[in-house]
Amino acid sequence: MDPQQRMRLELTYEAVENAGLPLDNFTGSNTAVYTGMTWNDYAISLFRDVDATPKYMSTGACSAIAANRVSYFFDLHGPSLVLDTACSSTMYALHHAVAALHAGEAEMAVVNGSNLILNPDIFVAMSEMDFLSPTGRCRTFDAAGDGYVRAEGVLALLLKPLDKALRDGDPIRAVVRGTRVNQDGRTQGLTLPSSEAQRANMQALYAESRLDPADVQYFEAHGTGTAAGDPLEVSAIDEVYGRPASSDESQRPQKLVVGSVKSNVGHLEAAAALAGLVKTIEALERGFIPPQMHFTTPNPKIDFTRLEVPTSLMPWPKTRDGVRRAAINSFGFGGSNGHAVLEHYDHRDGVAKAVSSPSYDRSFLFKISANNDASLTEATKRLIDYIARHDPTPIDLAHTLLARRSTHKRSIMLTASSTCELAQKLAENDVNPQEKSTGKPKRVAFIFTGQGAQWPSMGKQLIDASPLFRAIVKQSDEVLHSLDDGPSWSAMEELSKPKQTSRVYESALSQPLCAILQIGLVELWRSWGVSPVAVVGHSSGEIGAAYCAGIMPLRDCVIAAYYRGLYLGSGASEKQIETESAPELKGSMCALWPP
């Protein structure tokens, strides 16, 4: 098997793990696989000795299998194909992945690419074309630029529609605002880029995505450091993104920051666009742009009036709309151009802040899992090191390990009240791994009771102990108080009141409070990886059941429970019916069932 195929499997798993997606939720899904691949050094080596051809060479060295094997191994049922446009292969893979998600052809998409150098053949071919730097340095945008340096690498991204990622609470590294591709057509030479075609591709993308190039603060260029490529690409960048400077220094629009990862890691060829994407995503997240290596003397053929090349780590430039935004450009040496625009996603909106460990007087359950004991030992060491370096809150770590990591054949389960205690227990190595059950998973049903099962302070402990539950109650309070005839009471307060002051037995309060409690419990169990296969509700409990089944959103459920309780509570009491309405009601009925 071509090592590129094996490494794609590894990187795909790492991308899925980084996305907090357990394999049980990934395997068997309608997920697409788009792979960028150009050179196949492994096949070239095998063809040298046809008498020793391996049995599985046809699949192990076939380019198409590079994508198909990922789909086969993880049992993925979306489109699966390899794209080869040379240096822009993975940009084309990204473009087709985004298109598949928009078209509904897949629910998720894996985009991966690789470049492995296993023999000198391609080096010789590229040297004959004068593509490679004789000095062994990629000097992008520099006057001394004399070509690029070949590099090795394997990368993978997992894409998902934004609304689905938000619904599932997935970690979002960046948002793809748009992608577009086109072709140079005829130029002065097959491998000579077209500045006009690149400019047209960029402008068309902004017209389609309704974005303003002025709102892009950073540009990740293809930037191979070649004498012909850099000036032509930067000319297109300047025409699309450049902005005339004002005479008033205080009103001068900031320059567009331009860089290229190739000066840092070399040219990954088919995987080059993914390398630029990953660098840009990291920069968007951190709010800092890394410096451009080997840039000392600006190329005199490039106009830098409206452009800036960072020579040291620089903070992200100011934004007009508060959103960090970047563009990535890519083109193949056959004229296939690709362009993408990414945005930073601000996770602070709507996210409940975790409470530090001293606020909890309780233990948490932690799970470490791997396929065998050796891997389990290695995973344990990495977790101890992670705790020492990052000091995560115990509730966040417990949630990630339990709900956002796959369960493999061997697992360790243990409790600790803090991450320090967890690290100490793991270091002492006094826990016994457990085998994963080979039986079918247990089928769980949730039953939602109606009014009558409530009691004073029934939500206090969960409000105090669980940020997630507290966030649900707070969100429900906001829904209630957004109503024109909303309540004067607070769900947060009423769920915590003691028996002496509790109003939990009043219908106007008990029904919405019970519904809010049930919704909070549903989300809490779900965060622990427990979801029912069936639900049933009695009376007002049908509201909680409808939420759990995904039939009604939280807002509708809270409003329905509030008005149901309000109108029931404002009706005649049993005593009033007996004393005032008995003559009129005696012996009457509304319906009889069964007949």
Beta strands, then each sheet from edge to edge (+ up, - down):
strand 1: 31-36
strand 2: 80-83
strand 3: 108-115
strand 4: 153-159
strand 5: 175-183
strand 6: 218-220
strand 7: 256-259
strand 8: 288-289
strand 9: 307-308
strand 10: 314-315
strand 11: 325-331
strand 12: 336-343
strand 13: 364-370
strand 14: 410-416
strand 15: 434-435
strand 16: 445-448
strand 17: 534-537
sheet 1: 2+ 1+ 3+ 4-
sheet 2: 5+ 12- 11+ 6+ 7+ 9+
sheet 3: 8+ 10-
sheet 4: 13+ 14- 15+
sheet 5: 16+ 17+
end
